[in-house]
Amino acid sequence: MTDVTATVVRLKLSLLRGGLRQSGGRRAAFVASAVVALLFAALQLLGLIALRGNAHADAVALLATAVLALGWAVLPLFFPSGDETLDPTRLVLLPLRPRPLVRALLAASLVGIGPAFTLLLLVGCTLSVAHGVAAHVTAVLATVLGVLVCVALARAVAAANVRLLTSRKGRDLAVLSGLVVAVGAQLVNFGAQRLGSAGLGRLAPAADVLRWVPPASAVGAVHAVSEGAYGRAAAQLLLTAAALALLLAVWARSLTRLMTAPDGSTLQAADSGARTRTSTGLGRLLPTGRTGTVMERSLRYVWRDPKTKAAWVTSLAIGLIVPVFNALQGTGTVYFACFAAGMLGIQMYNQFGQDTSAFWMVAMTISSARDAYVELRGRALALLVITLPYAVLVTVLTTALLGDWHRLPETLGLSFALLGAMLATGAWTSARFPYSVPQEGYKNVAPGQGALAGIAIFGGMVSAALLCAPVIALAIALNVSAGGDAWTWLLLPVGAAYGAGITVLGLRLAAPRTAAYLPEILAAVSKG
């Protein structure tokens, strides 16, 4: 009888070799990523070992292990194509039982850069708290258990969500992975700054909880043995082993369901397609006529199109993170809240690019500058449905964190003026510098159109800042003049009126260009 485990491990190695043979670029990327990951892990290993003897070494080791396990649990959801063996349904036609398949896939999961990185980091975590022969022996067992728990966690999550990972929503998650990295980097930066000012002692409360949460409990067992608490160490090791057994059982159950249950997604699609579509609640809330239709279509793009959704979620997150995190660190001002309006206003740029080749259907409905104006106005209003309340929310939240309430009206006025300028320049650049957004891959600009996109975005942002100059000049004049603080509230109505006026002007200037160059716009946005 063929050894299933050895066969699956060889299959994993064959897949790895086959992928590297596809191109030199892929081999270079693999080697570069392996070198960077292992070098980073080695540096972390040395840093953790250097913490030996520090009063808070256990807190750092426990937190690092918990973060590592969280990464193993989350990354399969955002990078489902990173490992071909994550999808066990490819083996559904083979006569395999769940238990042997679990063992085989678990062994195959230990092959790769990720497991090597995890092994080095866990070795550093356990050695940083190990003192004595018994503790070092326990560290070996804890490291093995920690690696197995991390790998089993990733596999259990992937198996439970394999239908999601192979669907459109799974592709949406993959597109949003960049946002997770960006937000995570901001959180790590914020946490590092807080620890740098307050010391590692702030980790102690979290460490007290994590030492009983697998797989960090395995590292906690090593620390317990070092302190002579053998009973506590045994309980923590048993807890980690129980967690591993539970994850393997959940994984096996998911595999059984995947191997035996039919995929009902096509049946659901057929049933939903057979239903008579009626107007949604969103459609009933929007204006009638072409304006409401355009708004609903644009909002559906935001919700359904992966690239559009990724751009919106990224802008929403960064527009909140920058002012709020700076306010929490005490280094920001209330004017940073305008960053939210600027980030969201960028979504008005390249409005026709998100349509791709389907823009021909929109072009068929435009026969005059008036039609083009209504089309652009509907897209701008759809953007305002999300942007306007969000800009207000970020401004109020930033003001509350800083306690600078008397500057709230002028900050809102500046945000509204900037948003209006971004809408105006976005409408004009959409008509003047359209470019295609590829539907596949991670690139947001079609090959050969990078310079065009740069001109549209950066040129429009500079133009928007210049268009806001009158409102900015008024804000400066009121703040520097004697008694001017009493009149800064005027910036709220002035900024709102100026933003609305400049938006209408920008839409009217962009409409004739849009109506006159429909074939050129269609050709530009269809290259992806």
C-alpha positions, 0 to 999 in steps of 0.5 A, a space after each residue: 500500500 502506498 504511503 499517503 503522507 510520503 506521496 503528498 509531501 512529494 506532491 508538494 515538492 513537485 508543485 513547488 519545483 513546477 512553479 519555480 520552473 515557470 519563469 526566471 522572475 518567479 524563481 527570483 521572487 521566491 529566492 528573494 522572499 525566502 532570503 528576506 523571510 529567513 533573515 528577518 526570522 534570524 534577526 528576531 531569533 537573535 533579538 529574543 535570545 538577547 532578551 534572556 534574563 530580562 524581567 519582561 522577556 516572557 511577555 514579549 515571547 508570549 505576545 510574539 507567539 500569539 501574533 504568529 498564530 494569528 497570522 497563520 489563521 488569517 493569511 489563508 483567507 487573504 492569500 488563497 492562491 499562495 499554496 495549491 494544497 490549501 484546496 482539498 477539493 482537488 483530491 475529491 476523486 481520490 479514494 482517501 479517508 480523512 484521517 490519513 489525508 489530515 496526516 499527509 496534508 499536515 506533513 506537507 504543510 511543514 514544507 515551505 518558507 512559512 514553517 521555517 520562519 515559524 520554527 525560527 521564531 518559536 525557537 527564539 521565543 522558547 529559548 528567551 524564557 528557558 533557564 535550566 536543563 528541564 526548561 530546555 527539554 520542555 522548549 523542544 516539545 513546546 516548539 514542536 507543539 507550537 509549529 503544529 498548532 500554527 499549521 493545523 490552525 491555518 489548515 482548519 481555517 482554510 478547509 472551513 472556508 474553501 468555498 469562500 476562498 474559491 468564490 468571488 468573495 474570496 478574490 475580494 479578500 485577496 484584493 483587500 490583503 494590501 489593506 490588511 498589511 497597511 493597517 497592520 503596519 500602522 497598528 504595529 508602529 503605533 504599538 511600538 511607539 507606545 511601548 517605547 515611551 512606556 516600556 515593556 511592562 505594559 505587556 504584562 496584563 496581556 501576557 497573563 492572559 496569553 500564557 493560557 491561550 494556545 499556542 502561546 501556552 506552550 511558551 508559557 509552559 517553558 517559562 513555568 518550568 524555569 520558575 519551578 512551577 511544574 504543575 502549571 507547566 504540565 497544564 499549559 502543555 496539555 492545553 496546547 496539545 488539546 488545542 492541537 487535537 481539537 484543530 485536527 478534529 475540526 479539520 478532519 470534519 471539514 474534509 469529510 464534508 468537502 469530500 462527500 457533500 455536493 457544492 450547492 453554489 450552482 443550485 443557489 445561483 440558478 434559483 436566484 437567477 430564476 427569481 424576478 428581480 425587483 427594485 431594491 431598498 437602495 433604489 427606492 431611496 435614490 432619486 428617480 430618473 437617470 440620476 438615481 440609476 447612475 447612483 445605484 450603479 456606482 454604489 453597486 460597483 463599490 460593493 461588488 467590484 473587487 478593485 473598486 471595493 479595495 480602493 474604497 476600503 483602503 481610502 476609508 481606513 487610511 483616511 481614519 487612521 492618519 488623523 486618529 492615530 496622530 491624535 492618539 499620539 498627541 502629535 496631530 492637529 485637528 486639520 489632519 481630519 481633512 486627510 479623510 476628505 482628500 483620500 475619499 475624493 480620489 475615488 472621483 478620479 478615473 470614473 470611467 476606468 472602473 467600467 472597463 469595456 462595458 463603458 460602451 453601454 454608458 456611451 450609448 446613452 450619452 448624446 449631448 453635454 447635458 446627458 454627460 453632465 447628468 451622468 457625472 453628477 450621478 457619480 459624484 452624488 453616489 460618492 457623496 453618499 459615503 464621503 460626506 458623512 464619513 468626513 464629518 465622522 472623522 472630523 468630529 472624532 479627531 476633534 474629540 480626541 484632541 479636545 479642540 472643539 472650537 476648531 470643529 466648524 472651520 475644519 469641517 468647512 475646509 474638508 467640504 471645500 477640499 472635497 468639492 475641489 476633488 470632485 471637480 478635478 476628478 470629473 475633469 481628469 476622468 474625461 481628459 485622462 481616462 485609463 484602464 483598470 485591469 480586472 485580473 491581478 493586483 495592478 490598478 493601471 493597464 501596461 503603458 498607462 502608468 504615466 497617464 494615471 500619474 498625471 490624472 491623480 497627482 495633477 488633479 490633487 495639486 489642482 484641487 489644493 490650488 482650488 482650495 486656496 481662497 478658503 485656506 487663505 480665509 482660514 489663515 487670515 481669521 486665525 492670525 488676525 486679532 479677534 478672528 477666532 470669534 469668526 472662524 465658524 463662518 468657514 463652515 458655511 463658506 467652505 460648504 458653499 464653495 465646495 458645492 459651487 466648485 463641484 458644479 463648475 467642475 462637472 459642467 466643464 467636464 461634461 462637454 469634453 466627455 460627450 465629445 470624446 466618448 470613442 477615445 474614452 472607451 478605447 482608453 478604458 478598454 485596454 485592461 
